[in-house]
Amino acid sequence: MEIQAINLTDKLALFDEHWSPRIIAQMNDYHFKLAKIQGEFIWHSHPETDEVFIILKGEMRIEFRDYHTELSEGEMCVVPRGIEHKPVAENECQIMLVEPVGTVNTGDAGGERTKTEVIWI
Amino acid sequence: MEIQAINLTDKLALFDEHWSPRIIAQMNDYHFKLAKIQGEFIWHSHPETDEVFIILKGEMRIEFRDYHTELSEGEMCVVPRGIEHKPVAENECQIMLVEPVGTVNTGDAGGERTKTEVIWI
């Protein structure tokens, strides 16, 4: 099977749901996921892994317990394992996440916003 | 230490050398690297790891033994472990690579284009 280019814009056009990441690629035991976010997520951490946010369109911030980090299109950041954080976007923001296969969106917090079945697009 | 946004454009402005990736972030035991490429690289493979290419600006292609894959800004691809490939860019192309810490640019091929010391910027 030939190795294909993955077009991020085309993939983002395939879904509208907020806070529901879709998998677009796998590298070793890591997934690359796209997500559209708007509003506030919940406080959580990932005790077992760092997590990368890459901003593809729009702006967001990641709140930490003592400060927050603003992120705009063309920026990325690494949230270290175990650090409590809450992603927030005033307006819709489109992002790519990189994290190990099986990483759950709500980390150690669980609850109704957990997406247990993350689908490939 | 506060978690910082990493601005890809700002980081890319810090170097001009072609085929010489710079590290901008670490997630677990993976590095995110930026590179500027132009011309032809060498045939090589990475027997132990997949490798991700994300195109930030311009166009490139990855040649495989029987075909090639064209990549434009906003596209990415995963080169599976062990697959021989040769990156080529007619004009300067700016890319982000994601691969395990210690992955060597020339993989199993070695030679004069190997960058043994990859620096953080």
gemmi code that builds the backbone of each chain (N, CA, C; Angstrom):
import gemmi

chains = {
    "A": [
        ("MET", (0.856, -1.202, 0.000), (0.000, 0.000, 0.000), (0.883, 1.240, 0.000)),
        ("GLU", (0.593, 2.151, -0.886), (1.422, 3.359, -0.951), (1.202, 4.255, 0.274)),
        ("ILE", (2.257, 4.931, 0.652), (2.182, 5.836, 1.796), (1.560, 7.149, 1.338)),
        ("GLN", (0.499, 7.547, 1.982), (-0.293, 8.683, 1.539), (0.027, 9.948, 2.328)),
        ("ALA", (-0.135, 11.082, 1.641), (-0.160, 12.365, 2.337), (-1.469, 12.473, 3.109)),
        ("ILE", (-1.404, 13.017, 4.298), (-2.598, 13.268, 5.115), (-2.796, 14.768, 5.151)),
        ("ASN", (-3.905, 15.215, 4.567), (-4.165, 16.656, 4.491), (-4.976, 17.091, 5.705)),
        ("LEU", (-4.398, 17.958, 6.521), (-5.048, 18.310, 7.794), (-6.358, 19.064, 7.581)),
        ("THR", (-6.380, 19.956, 6.611), (-7.616, 20.711, 6.328), (-8.735, 19.779, 5.878)),
        ("ASP", (-8.391, 18.848, 4.986), (-9.402, 17.890, 4.518), (-9.933, 17.048, 5.671)),
        ("LYS", (-9.059, 16.625, 6.534), (-9.492, 15.800, 7.667), (-10.364, 16.594, 8.634)),
        ("LEU", (-9.999, 17.859, 8.848), (-10.784, 18.694, 9.771), (-12.196, 18.938, 9.249)),
        ("ALA", (-12.349, 18.876, 7.927), (-13.672, 19.118, 7.335), (-14.621, 17.937, 7.557)),
        ("LEU", (-14.107, 16.845, 8.076), (-14.917, 15.627, 8.197), (-15.729, 15.550, 9.488)),
        ("PHE", (-15.526, 16.519, 10.388), (-16.301, 16.461, 11.629), (-16.462, 17.865, 12.210)),
        ("ASP", (-17.501, 18.007, 13.024), (-17.793, 19.311, 13.638), (-17.805, 19.259, 15.157)),
        ("GLU", (-17.954, 18.085, 15.709), (-18.146, 17.943, 17.158), (-16.956, 18.517, 17.933)),
        ("HIS", (-17.267, 19.268, 18.960), (-16.219, 19.825, 19.812), (-15.786, 18.805, 20.874)),
        ("TRP", (-14.507, 18.916, 21.259), (-13.949, 18.095, 22.341), (-14.071, 16.605, 22.049)),
        ("SER", (-13.947, 16.250, 20.783), (-14.046, 14.845, 20.398), (-12.947, 14.522, 19.387)),
        ("PRO", (-11.738, 14.247, 19.869), (-10.601, 14.045, 18.965), (-10.818, 12.869, 18.010)),
        ("ARG", (-10.280, 13.033, 16.807), (-10.275, 11.971, 15.796), (-8.828, 11.606, 15.492)),
        ("ILE", (-8.572, 10.343, 15.291), (-7.219, 9.876, 14.970), (-6.986, 9.986, 13.467)),
        ("ILE", (-5.830, 10.551, 13.097), (-5.501, 10.630, 11.666), (-4.219, 9.876, 11.317)),
        ("ALA", (-3.412, 9.533, 12.281), (-2.152, 8.857, 11.958), (-1.615, 8.149, 13.191)),
        ("GLN", (-0.839, 7.105, 12.922), (-0.127, 6.425, 14.002), (1.351, 6.329, 13.655)),
        ("MET", (2.195, 6.688, 14.622), (3.653, 6.555, 14.511), (4.100, 5.715, 15.699)),
        ("ASN", (4.628, 4.523, 15.443), (4.956, 3.599, 16.524), (3.717, 3.440, 17.412)),
        ("ASP", (3.827, 3.676, 18.700), (2.655, 3.530, 19.569), (2.073, 4.886, 19.970)),
        ("TYR", (2.166, 5.843, 19.068), (1.591, 7.175, 19.296), (0.528, 7.484, 18.255)),
        ("HIS", (-0.491, 8.192, 18.690), (-1.517, 8.669, 17.770), (-1.394, 10.175, 17.544)),
        ("PHE", (-1.642, 10.582, 16.321), (-1.847, 11.982, 15.968), (-3.356, 12.160, 15.819)),
        ("LYS", (-3.898, 13.127, 16.568), (-5.349, 13.329, 16.586), (-5.671, 14.769, 16.239)),
        ("LEU", (-6.794, 14.979, 15.576), (-7.310, 16.330, 15.353), (-8.502, 16.553, 16.259)),
        ("ALA", (-8.640, 17.797, 16.725), (-9.795, 18.136, 17.553), (-10.231, 19.564, 17.274)),
        ("LYS", (-11.530, 19.776, 17.391), (-12.088, 21.128, 17.393), (-12.589, 21.392, 18.805)),
        ("ILE", (-12.198, 22.513, 19.340), (-12.571, 22.797, 20.722), (-13.176, 24.191, 20.814)),
        ("GLN", (-14.104, 24.332, 21.716), (-14.675, 25.652, 22.010), (-15.296, 25.595, 23.397)),
        ("GLY", (-15.030, 26.626, 24.191), (-15.512, 26.631, 25.568), (-14.453, 26.064, 26.500)),
        ("GLU", (-14.908, 25.613, 27.644), (-13.980, 25.114, 28.663), (-14.044, 23.601, 28.753)),
        ("PHE", (-12.890, 22.978, 28.859), (-12.849, 21.549, 29.139), (-12.778, 21.376, 30.663)),
        ("ILE", (-12.417, 20.230, 31.141), (-12.361, 19.992, 32.588), (-10.900, 19.905, 33.034)),
        ("TRP", (-10.689, 20.132, 34.321), (-9.361, 19.926, 34.903), (-9.030, 18.451, 34.888)),
        ("HIS", (-7.839, 18.128, 34.409), (-7.392, 16.737, 34.426), (-5.880, 16.699, 34.255)),
        ("SER", (-5.309, 15.524, 34.455), (-3.903, 15.316, 34.122), (-3.752, 13.914, 33.555)),
        ("HIS", (-2.604, 13.707, 32.923), (-2.275, 12.380, 32.395), (-1.049, 11.891, 33.170)),
        ("PRO", (-1.280, 11.080, 34.197), (-0.166, 10.710, 35.086), (0.956, 9.967, 34.369)),
        ("GLU", (0.624, 9.307, 33.257), (1.602, 8.422, 32.628), (2.250, 8.978, 31.375)),
        ("THR", (1.849, 10.188, 30.927), (2.414, 10.655, 29.658), (2.358, 12.173, 29.504)),
        ("ASP", (3.368, 12.691, 28.803), (3.309, 14.054, 28.299), (2.273, 14.104, 27.164)),
        ("GLU", (1.869, 15.325, 26.818), (0.862, 15.491, 25.766), (1.222, 16.740, 24.963)),
        ("VAL", (1.187, 16.611, 23.635), (1.520, 17.748, 22.776), (0.262, 18.348, 22.161)),
        ("PHE", (0.179, 19.680, 22.219), (-0.864, 20.452, 21.542), (-0.202, 21.268, 20.430)),
        ("ILE", (-0.715, 21.155, 19.221), (-0.259, 21.975, 18.099), (-1.484, 22.733, 17.571)),
        ("ILE", (-1.374, 24.056, 17.502), (-2.534, 24.864, 17.122), (-2.553, 25.044, 15.607)),
        ("LEU", (-3.599, 24.552, 14.964), (-3.704, 24.621, 13.502), (-4.496, 25.836, 13.051)),
        ("LYS", (-5.484, 26.238, 13.848), (-6.304, 27.394, 13.482), (-6.947, 27.967, 14.740)),
        ("GLY", (-6.894, 29.285, 14.880), (-7.528, 29.917, 16.021), (-6.581, 30.065, 17.206)),
        ("GLU", (-7.193, 30.251, 18.346), (-6.425, 30.493, 19.575), (-7.039, 29.703, 20.720)),
        ("MET", (-6.205, 29.313, 21.644), (-6.687, 28.650, 22.851), (-5.759, 29.027, 23.997)),
        ("ARG", (-6.147, 28.613, 25.184), (-5.196, 28.705, 26.293), (-5.288, 27.415, 27.098)),
        ("ILE", (-4.201, 27.121, 27.740), (-4.191, 25.990, 28.663), (-4.002, 26.564, 30.049)),
        ("GLU", (-4.989, 26.360, 30.882), (-4.904, 26.839, 32.257), (-4.196, 25.797, 33.105)),
        ("PHE", (-3.249, 26.303, 33.898), (-2.600, 25.477, 34.911), (-3.039, 26.049, 36.256)),
        ("ARG", (-2.652, 25.434, 37.339), (-3.205, 25.853, 38.624), (-2.768, 27.257, 39.033)),
        ("ASP", (-1.594, 27.695, 38.576), (-1.079, 28.995, 39.015), (-0.941, 30.026, 37.912)),
        ("TYR", (-1.172, 29.625, 36.672), (-0.968, 30.524, 35.539), (-1.647, 29.892, 34.330)),
        ("HIS", (-1.557, 30.553, 33.187), (-2.047, 29.914, 31.966), (-1.114, 30.255, 30.811)),
        ("THR", (-1.191, 29.454, 29.761), (-0.358, 29.637, 28.584), (-1.265, 29.867, 27.381)),
        ("GLU", (-1.044, 30.997, 26.687), (-1.824, 31.327, 25.491), (-1.173, 30.685, 24.277)),
        ("LEU", (-1.984, 30.143, 23.414), (-1.475, 29.477, 22.211), (-2.237, 29.951, 20.985)),
        ("SER", (-1.503, 30.317, 19.951), (-2.097, 30.773, 18.688), (-1.676, 29.845, 17.554)),
        ("GLU", (-2.335, 30.033, 16.422), (-2.009, 29.260, 15.214), (-0.495, 29.263, 14.973)),
        ("GLY", (0.051, 28.093, 14.721), (1.483, 27.988, 14.467), (2.322, 27.835, 15.733)),
        ("GLU", (1.640, 27.625, 16.845), (2.360, 27.399, 18.099), (2.012, 26.014, 18.645)),
        ("MET", (2.884, 25.522, 19.498), (2.645, 24.233, 20.141), (3.132, 24.300, 21.575)),
        ("CYS", (2.712, 23.347, 22.372), (3.307, 23.215, 23.695), (3.206, 21.781, 24.164)),
        ("VAL", (4.059, 21.458, 25.123), (4.098, 20.118, 25.709), (3.616, 20.226, 27.145)),
        ("VAL", (2.529, 19.544, 27.450), (2.058, 19.482, 28.838), (2.689, 18.247, 29.467)),
        ("PRO", (3.546, 18.448, 30.471), (4.230, 17.293, 31.063), (3.265, 16.374, 31.815)),
        ("ARG", (3.659, 15.141, 31.901), (2.837, 14.151, 32.610), (2.555, 14.624, 34.035)),
        ("GLY", (1.359, 14.357, 34.477), (1.020, 14.625, 35.866), (0.650, 16.053, 36.197)),
        ("ILE", (0.756, 16.952, 35.217), (0.450, 18.358, 35.479), (-1.037, 18.619, 35.182)),
        ("GLU", (-1.738, 19.097, 36.193), (-3.153, 19.409, 35.992), (-3.314, 20.565, 35.017)),
        ("HIS", (-4.226, 20.402, 34.081), (-4.445, 21.457, 33.092), (-5.898, 21.445, 32.638)),
        ("LYS", (-6.320, 22.612, 32.137), (-7.682, 22.750, 31.616), (-7.613, 23.540, 30.311)),
        ("PRO", (-7.849, 22.898, 29.180), (-7.880, 23.616, 27.898), (-9.153, 24.468, 27.797)),
        ("VAL", (-8.978, 25.669, 27.236), (-10.090, 26.607, 27.069), (-9.935, 27.321, 25.727)),
        ("ALA", (-11.041, 27.498, 25.005), (-11.023, 28.293, 23.776), (-12.267, 29.164, 23.735)),
        ("GLU", (-12.067, 30.471, 23.630), (-13.226, 31.371, 23.577), (-14.020, 31.118, 22.301)),
        ("ASN", (-13.297, 31.009, 21.191), (-13.910, 30.709, 19.900), (-13.361, 29.372, 19.409)),
        ("GLU", (-13.997, 28.834, 18.375), (-13.543, 27.523, 17.926), (-12.059, 27.538, 17.564)),
        ("CYS", (-11.368, 26.544, 18.033), (-9.940, 26.395, 17.772), (-9.711, 24.967, 17.274)),
        ("GLN", (-8.844, 24.852, 16.260), (-8.574, 23.543, 15.672), (-7.144, 23.141, 16.028)),
        ("ILE", (-7.015, 21.976, 16.591), (-5.715, 21.566, 17.113), (-5.352, 20.143, 16.688)),
        ("MET", (-4.042, 19.857, 16.768), (-3.558, 18.488, 16.624), (-2.942, 18.088, 17.953)),
        ("LEU", (-3.263, 16.888, 18.388), (-2.725, 16.324, 19.620), (-1.815, 15.153, 19.272)),
        ("VAL", (-0.736, 15.006, 20.020), (0.135, 13.842, 19.861), (0.286, 13.206, 21.230)),
        ("GLU", (-0.067, 11.940, 21.319), (-0.033, 11.260, 22.612), (-0.082, 9.747, 22.382)),
        ("PRO", (0.302, 8.973, 23.384), (0.340, 7.520, 23.205), (-1.039, 6.944, 22.872)),
        ("VAL", (-1.021, 5.884, 22.091), (-2.246, 5.138, 21.808), (-2.938, 4.832, 23.139)),
        ("GLY", (-4.224, 5.099, 23.186), (-4.989, 4.773, 24.383), (-5.092, 5.889, 25.400)),
        ("THR", (-4.406, 7.019, 25.132), (-4.533, 8.150, 26.061), (-5.973, 8.672, 26.026)),
        ("VAL", (-6.556, 8.846, 27.186), (-7.956, 9.259, 27.292), (-8.031, 10.773, 27.469)),
        ("ASN", (-8.986, 11.386, 26.776), (-9.050, 12.855, 26.748), (-9.198, 13.482, 28.136)),
        ("THR", (-9.866, 12.805, 29.037), (-10.072, 13.371, 30.368), (-9.042, 12.874, 31.392)),
        ("GLY", (-8.058, 12.107, 30.924), (-6.966, 11.671, 31.792), (-7.468, 10.974, 33.043)),
        ("ASP", (-7.002, 11.475, 34.191), (-7.335, 10.854, 35.471), (-8.679, 11.322, 36.030)),
        ("ALA", (-9.318, 12.261, 35.318), (-10.550, 12.856, 35.861), (-11.790, 12.033, 35.527)),
        ("GLY", (-11.802, 11.422, 34.345), (-12.976, 10.652, 33.937), (-14.202, 11.532, 33.816)),
        ("GLY", (-15.380, 10.927, 33.918), (-16.616, 11.691, 33.876), (-17.262, 11.693, 32.506)),
        ("GLU", (-18.328, 12.472, 32.412), (-19.204, 12.404, 31.241), (-18.556, 12.911, 29.956)),
        ("ARG", (-17.463, 13.663, 30.073), (-16.838, 14.177, 28.855), (-15.763, 13.236, 28.312)),
        ("THR", (-15.629, 12.101, 28.937), (-14.658, 11.109, 28.457), (-15.118, 10.506, 27.138)),
        ("LYS", (-14.197, 10.439, 26.187), (-14.474, 9.787, 24.901), (-13.733, 8.451, 24.897)),
        ("THR", (-14.464, 7.403, 25.141), (-13.798, 6.099, 25.241), (-13.523, 5.494, 23.865)),
        ("GLU", (-14.342, 5.827, 22.888), (-14.099, 5.310, 21.546), (-13.645, 6.429, 20.638)),
        ("VAL", (-12.385, 6.448, 20.362), (-11.842, 7.482, 19.485), (-11.708, 6.882, 18.087)),
        ("ILE", (-12.343, 7.519, 17.122), (-12.392, 6.910, 15.792), (-11.342, 7.500, 14.858)),
        ("TRP", (-10.941, 6.698, 13.911), (-10.075, 7.143, 12.817), (-10.918, 7.863, 11.767)),
        ("ILE", (-10.342, 8.891, 11.199), (-10.978, 9.524, 10.043), (-9.960, 9.545, 8.915)),
    ],
    "B": [
        ("MET", (8.842, 26.039, 36.692), (9.008, 26.751, 35.429), (7.696, 26.689, 34.650)),
        ("GLU", (7.276, 27.834, 34.162), (6.007, 27.847, 33.421), (6.153, 27.162, 32.066)),
        ("ILE", (5.082, 26.541, 31.653), (5.072, 25.855, 30.358), (4.845, 26.892, 29.263)),
        ("GLN", (5.765, 26.926, 28.319), (5.770, 27.986, 27.309), (5.162, 27.518, 25.996)),
        ("ALA", (4.563, 28.483, 25.287), (4.208, 28.253, 23.892), (5.492, 28.233, 23.064)),
        ("ILE", (5.555, 27.343, 22.101), (6.679, 27.262, 21.167), (6.170, 27.731, 19.814)),
        ("ASN", (6.724, 28.862, 19.363), (6.250, 29.439, 18.097), (7.103, 28.904, 16.948)),
        ("LEU", (6.476, 28.189, 16.034), (7.235, 27.497, 14.984), (7.920, 28.489, 14.041)),
        ("THR", (7.236, 29.570, 13.703), (7.833, 30.579, 12.813), (9.054, 31.220, 13.465)),
        ("ASP", (8.923, 31.557, 14.734), (10.064, 32.155, 15.449), (11.250, 31.196, 15.494)),
        ("LYS", (10.967, 29.943, 15.739), (12.055, 28.949, 15.809), (12.716, 28.761, 14.443)),
        ("LEU", (11.896, 28.753, 13.395), (12.450, 28.566, 12.044), (13.362, 29.726, 11.638)),
        ("ALA", (13.119, 30.898, 12.218), (13.932, 32.071, 11.876), (15.331, 31.993, 12.493)),
        ("LEU", (15.560, 31.008, 13.342), (16.831, 30.941, 14.070), (17.942, 30.198, 13.328)),
        ("PHE", (17.594, 29.614, 12.188), (18.652, 28.903, 11.447), (18.316, 28.878, 9.962)),
        ("ASP", (19.367, 28.699, 9.158), (19.198, 28.668, 7.704), (19.693, 27.372, 7.069)),
        ("GLU", (20.536, 26.662, 7.786), (21.188, 25.492, 7.201), (20.169, 24.446, 6.736)),
        ("HIS", (20.405, 23.908, 5.570), (19.532, 22.858, 5.041), (19.952, 21.483, 5.556)),
        ("TRP", (18.957, 20.614, 5.687), (19.208, 19.209, 6.076), (19.903, 19.108, 7.430)),
        ("SER", (19.573, 20.021, 8.329), (20.186, 20.008, 9.659), (19.108, 20.282, 10.711)),
        ("PRO", (18.362, 19.237, 11.095), (17.227, 19.425, 12.006), (17.658, 20.011, 13.350)),
        ("ARG", (16.777, 20.832, 13.907), (16.947, 21.396, 15.243), (15.803, 20.884, 16.126)),
        ("ILE", (16.109, 20.590, 17.369), (15.095, 20.110, 18.305), (14.385, 21.303, 18.948)),
        ("ILE", (13.059, 21.248, 18.977), (12.310, 22.328, 19.637), (11.476, 21.837, 20.823)),
        ("ALA", (11.268, 20.550, 20.934), (10.420, 20.061, 22.031), (10.661, 18.580, 22.256)),
        ("GLN", (10.410, 18.165, 23.486), (10.451, 16.740, 23.803), (9.156, 16.332, 24.486)),
        ("MET", (8.589, 15.230, 24.007), (7.397, 14.621, 24.618), (7.761, 13.182, 24.943)),
        ("ASN", (7.796, 12.827, 26.214), (8.275, 11.506, 26.634), (9.654, 11.287, 26.001)),
        ("ASP", (9.840, 10.218, 25.264), (11.152, 9.977, 24.651), (11.136, 10.268, 23.146)),
        ("TYR", (10.349, 11.253, 22.772), (10.289, 11.685, 21.367), (10.716, 13.134, 21.245)),
        ("HIS", (11.374, 13.432, 20.154), (11.734, 14.808, 19.840), (10.880, 15.347, 18.697)),
        ("PHE", (10.517, 16.612, 18.807), (9.945, 17.384, 17.716), (11.075, 18.251, 17.174)),
        ("LYS", (11.316, 18.137, 15.873), (12.437, 18.836, 15.251), (11.934, 19.675, 14.084)),
        ("LEU", (12.589, 20.799, 13.854), (12.323, 21.597, 12.655), (13.496, 21.427, 11.703)),
        ("ALA", (13.192, 21.444, 10.409), (14.251, 21.368, 9.406), (13.870, 22.201, 8.198)),
        ("LYS", (14.898, 22.745, 7.561), (14.747, 23.376, 6.249), (15.474, 22.480, 5.256)),
        ("ILE", (14.800, 22.159, 4.194), (15.398, 21.239, 3.228), (15.297, 21.822, 1.823)),
        ("GLN", (16.276, 21.512, 1.028), (16.238, 21.887, -0.388), (17.210, 20.988, -1.137)),
        ("GLY", (16.760, 20.479, -2.270), (17.572, 19.542, -3.032), (17.231, 18.109, -2.636)),
        ("GLU", (18.177, 17.210, -2.873), (17.934, 15.788, -2.627), (18.702, 15.324, -1.397)),
        ("PHE", (18.060, 14.542, -0.575), (18.769, 13.891, 0.521), (19.261, 12.532, 0.016)),
        ("ILE", (19.629, 11.643, 0.894), (20.125, 10.328, 0.472), (19.086, 9.260, 0.804)),
        ("TRP", (19.190, 8.144, 0.105), (18.357, 6.987, 0.424), (18.761, 6.437, 1.796)),
        ("HIS", (17.750, 6.216, 2.632), (18.028, 5.610, 3.938), (16.731, 5.054, 4.510)),
        ("SER", (16.862, 4.298, 5.578), (15.672, 3.888, 6.327), (16.015, 3.907, 7.809)),
        ("HIS", (14.962, 3.861, 8.616), (15.123, 3.796, 10.067), (14.561, 2.443, 10.514)),
        ("PRO", (15.436, 1.466, 10.675), (14.942, 0.103, 10.941), (14.129, -0.006, 12.226)),
        ("GLU", (14.362, 0.903, 13.162), (13.759, 0.747, 14.483), (12.573, 1.666, 14.760)),
        ("THR", (12.233, 2.545, 13.831), (11.158, 3.494, 14.152), (10.467, 4.062, 12.930)),
        ("ASP", (9.167, 4.331, 13.080), (8.436, 5.169, 12.134), (8.934, 6.609, 12.279)),
        ("GLU", (8.617, 7.423, 11.270), (9.061, 8.824, 11.283), (7.932, 9.672, 10.696)),
        ("VAL", (7.630, 10.778, 11.357), (6.566, 11.663, 10.881), (7.154, 12.925, 10.259)),
        ("PHE", (6.642, 13.273, 9.091), (6.946, 14.532, 8.411), (5.680, 15.395, 8.415)),
        ("ILE", (5.801, 16.636, 8.884), (4.693, 17.601, 8.821), (5.209, 18.810, 8.040)),
        ("ILE", (4.497, 19.168, 6.977), (4.972, 20.243, 6.103), (4.434, 21.582, 6.607)),
        ("LEU", (5.344, 22.472, 6.992), (4.951, 23.781, 7.544), (4.919, 24.854, 6.471)),
        ("LYS", (5.804, 24.745, 5.483), (5.845, 25.750, 4.414), (6.501, 25.131, 3.190)),
        ("GLY", (5.900, 25.359, 2.032), (6.485, 24.855, 0.796), (5.989, 23.463, 0.443)),
        ("GLU", (6.761, 22.813, -0.385), (6.384, 21.504, -0.897), (7.610, 20.594, -0.925)),
        ("MET", (7.373, 19.324, -0.745), (8.449, 18.341, -0.866), (7.851, 17.054, -1.393)),
        ("ARG", (8.722, 16.110, -1.692), (8.224, 14.765, -1.968), (9.135, 13.772, -1.260)),
        ("ILE", (8.548, 12.651, -0.947), (9.345, 11.563, -0.395), (9.349, 10.456, -1.434)),
        ("GLU", (10.534, 10.142, -1.931), (10.654, 9.070, -2.912), (10.789, 7.750, -2.186)),
        ("PHE", (10.011, 6.777, -2.655), (10.160, 5.395, -2.219), (10.666, 4.617, -3.425)),
        ("ARG", (10.958, 3.358, -3.252), (11.611, 2.625, -4.335), (10.727, 2.484, -5.574)),
        ("ASP", (9.409, 2.464, -5.386), (8.527, 2.208, -6.529), (7.598, 3.357, -6.865)),
        ("TYR", (7.597, 4.397, -6.064), (6.670, 5.509, -6.272), (7.156, 6.660, -5.413)),
        ("HIS", (6.427, 7.766, -5.440), (6.755, 8.849, -4.521), (5.474, 9.487, -4.020)),
        ("THR", (5.585, 10.194, -2.905), (4.445, 10.865, -2.282), (4.728, 12.363, -2.229)),
        ("GLU", (3.835, 13.153, -2.816), (3.971, 14.609, -2.807), (3.346, 15.162, -1.534)),
        ("LEU", (4.002, 16.127, -0.931), (3.512, 16.720, 0.317), (3.559, 18.244, 0.219)),
        ("SER", (2.455, 18.879, 0.572), (2.371, 20.338, 0.561), (2.097, 20.849, 1.968)),
        ("GLU", (2.223, 22.153, 2.114), (1.940, 22.814, 3.390), (0.597, 22.337, 3.950)),
        ("GLY", (0.595, 21.979, 5.217), (-0.640, 21.514, 5.851), (-0.872, 20.021, 5.670)),
        ("GLU", (0.128, 19.330, 5.161), (0.011, 17.879, 5.018), (1.095, 17.191, 5.854)),
        ("MET", (0.857, 15.937, 6.156), (1.845, 15.150, 6.897), (1.849, 13.734, 6.362)),
        ("CYS", (2.876, 12.988, 6.692), (2.848, 11.560, 6.400), (3.731, 10.815, 7.382)),
        ("VAL", (3.460, 9.535, 7.492), (4.212, 8.656, 8.376), (5.007, 7.685, 7.504)),
        ("VAL", (6.312, 7.734, 7.611), (7.156, 6.759, 6.918), (7.388, 5.593, 7.882)),
        ("PRO", (6.893, 4.416, 7.529), (7.026, 3.285, 8.458), (8.471, 2.838, 8.618)),
        ("ARG", (8.744, 2.253, 9.747), (10.099, 1.759, 10.022), (10.550, 0.817, 8.907)),
        ("GLY", (11.812, 0.920, 8.578), (12.396, -0.033, 7.642), (12.150, 0.248, 6.174)),
        ("ILE", (11.354, 1.263, 5.876), (11.041, 1.580, 4.480), (12.079, 2.566, 3.937)),
        ("GLU", (12.760, 2.194, 2.884), (13.741, 3.090, 2.275), (13.040, 4.301, 1.677)),
        ("HIS", (13.599, 5.454, 1.939), (12.996, 6.675, 1.416), (14.073, 7.724, 1.184)),
        ("LYS", (13.737, 8.668, 0.297), (14.645, 9.771, -0.006), (13.827, 11.057, -0.088)),
        ("PRO", (13.991, 11.954, 0.879), (13.286, 13.245, 0.821), (13.921, 14.160, -0.233)),
        ("VAL", (13.066, 14.867, -0.958), (13.507, 15.776, -2.019), (12.647, 17.036, -1.982)),
        ("ALA", (13.274, 18.196, -2.152), (12.507, 19.453, -2.269), (13.140, 20.294, -3.374)),
        ("GLU", (12.351, 20.636, -4.374), (12.889, 21.469, -5.472), (13.282, 22.843, -4.937)),
        ("ASN", (12.385, 23.423, -4.139), (12.648, 24.717, -3.499), (12.646, 24.515, -1.991)),
        ("GLU", (13.107, 25.532, -1.273), (13.193, 25.336, 0.171), (11.844, 24.970, 0.759)),
        ("CYS", (11.854, 23.989, 1.607), (10.651, 23.514, 2.283), (10.967, 23.439, 3.772)),
        ("GLN", (9.997, 23.859, 4.586), (10.185, 23.875, 6.034), (9.280, 22.813, 6.651)),
        ("ILE", (9.874, 21.956, 7.431), (9.132, 20.803, 7.941), (9.352, 20.608, 9.439)),
        ("MET", (8.417, 19.867, 10.042), (8.596, 19.396, 11.417), (8.666, 17.879, 11.365)),
        ("LEU", (9.623, 17.328, 12.079), (9.804, 15.887, 12.183), (9.475, 15.450, 13.604)),
        ("VAL", (8.868, 14.281, 13.722), (8.623, 13.697, 15.041), (9.209, 12.294, 15.024)),
        ("GLU", (10.105, 12.034, 15.942), (10.784, 10.741, 15.963), (11.439, 10.550, 17.326)),
        ("PRO", (11.794, 9.304, 17.656), (12.362, 9.043, 18.983), (13.667, 9.803, 19.201)),
        ("VAL", (13.915, 10.159, 20.449), (15.187, 10.758, 20.834), (16.314, 9.863, 20.299)),
        ("GLY", (17.280, 10.493, 19.670), (18.437, 9.741, 19.185), (18.330, 9.237, 17.765)),
        ("THR", (17.157, 9.441, 17.127), (17.019, 9.034, 15.729), (17.962, 9.863, 14.864)),
        ("VAL", (18.735, 9.199, 14.038), (19.741, 9.870, 13.214), (19.157, 10.167, 11.833)),
        ("ASN", (19.475, 11.368, 11.315), (18.850, 11.811, 10.071), (19.092, 10.873, 8.890)),
        ("THR", (20.248, 10.234, 8.864), (20.560, 9.354, 7.740), (20.239, 7.883, 8.023)),
        ("GLY", (19.629, 7.621, 9.178), (19.181, 6.265, 9.496), (20.294, 5.248, 9.392)),
        ("ASP", (20.027, 4.190, 8.613), (20.988, 3.097, 8.473), (22.064, 3.381, 7.421)),
        ("ALA", (21.952, 4.533, 6.745), (22.871, 4.791, 5.628), (24.183, 5.414, 6.102)),
        ("GLY", (24.117, 6.244, 7.124), (25.335, 6.916, 7.595), (25.918, 7.826, 6.530)),
        ("GLY", (27.207, 8.110, 6.652), (27.867, 8.922, 5.628), (28.002, 10.366, 6.035)),
        ("GLU", (28.493, 11.157, 5.098), (28.911, 12.529, 5.396), (27.740, 13.461, 5.731)),
        ("ARG", (26.521, 13.075, 5.369), (25.393, 13.960, 5.658), (24.761, 13.665, 7.022)),
        ("THR", (25.352, 12.768, 7.762), (24.853, 12.453, 9.098), (25.112, 13.618, 10.051)),
        ("LYS", (24.084, 13.977, 10.802), (24.221, 15.014, 11.834), (24.204, 14.309, 13.182)),
        ("THR", (25.384, 14.167, 13.760), (25.449, 13.424, 15.012), (25.070, 14.282, 16.210)),
        ("GLU", (25.318, 15.589, 16.090), (24.940, 16.474, 17.196), (23.756, 17.336, 16.785)),
        ("VAL", (22.614, 16.985, 17.282), (21.418, 17.765, 16.961), (21.161, 18.716, 18.113)),
        ("ILE", (21.110, 20.001, 17.813), (21.021, 20.983, 18.891), (19.589, 21.449, 19.119)),
        ("TRP", (19.337, 21.859, 20.334), (18.072, 22.499, 20.697), (18.123, 23.974, 20.293)),
        ("ILE", (17.009, 24.466, 19.842), (16.896, 25.913, 19.619), (15.687, 26.415, 20.396)),
    ],
}
model = gemmi.Model(1)
for chain_id, residues in chains.items():
    chain = gemmi.Chain(chain_id)
    for i, (resn, *xyz) in enumerate(residues, 1):
        res = gemmi.Residue()
        res.name, res.seqid = resn, gemmi.SeqId(i, " ")
        for name, pos in zip(("N", "CA", "C"), xyz):
            atom = gemmi.Atom()
            atom.name, atom.element = name, gemmi.Element(name[0])
            atom.pos, atom.b_iso = gemmi.Position(*pos), 0.0
            res.add_atom(atom)
        chain.add_residue(res)
    model.add_chain(chain)
structure = gemmi.Structure()
structure.add_model(model)
structure.setup_entities()
